[in-house]
Amino acid sequence: MEDVLTEIPPPSRFFQEDLNNFTPPSPPIPSPFLVFPTTAADLRPSLLIIAISSPSLHLFHTAASKTLIGALILPETSFAGNTVLPSLKDTSCHVYSLDGGKNQTLLVSVQLPVAADRCHAVAKLLVAGQILPERVLILDSVQNRNFRGKLSRDEAAAFKLETTAERRSKSVLGDSSLEYLPSASVVDGLGAAVLARCEMSKIKAVLCVAWPEFGGDVVELIKSRVLPALDLGLSFNADAGDDYGGLKQDKDPFDSDLYT
């Protein structure tokens, strides 16, 4: 008599990939889209600033001169609980004009999470859809585990990456004294997707990544080294760095000598 416990079971009637045929496919997620109060022609700003990092979002939130002109909508993101007036606690992505409504300098304030599989769709919408910028400045953060070397939590630092068009141009976008991101360091997410889209579209663009991800020191670093070169003529709250200094970064589980 055969031993049912040790006998090799008969082959399955189905291949592994055939088992999924009985599961209905998930409905496709609608594409992200931009909403403007009026159906105007495509915007062609001379400068587009995309603020992704928490310090840059806080800094531009304190800017005195900005006009809300539109918003980016991700259908999978819930906007429940958002306030009527723009707030840093909202889950939103607003588009502002920084030059009194002339729309020559635009700011995209990204206060919502963008999944990795949606980054390229959002990037294409921002720099090749209704917004066609001449230059792009992306303000993001670098994580310690993605950096080649050791980053001190007590000292703010900033690095940059740029497109080929920006490197060949004579104009300076951002602080020319910023060091390039060290080789073998990694930048991912929406900031990297926007820079890649600018490279493919031959747009002059700079990605500035700052460290740490939170704290008043990095706010002052962005305000003193990155934005003055743009000559935007904006007035910021003088206490922006002090107000933000109380927010500290949680301990990163990858912040170890094993990852340096």
Disulfide bonds with the S-S distance in Angstrom:
none
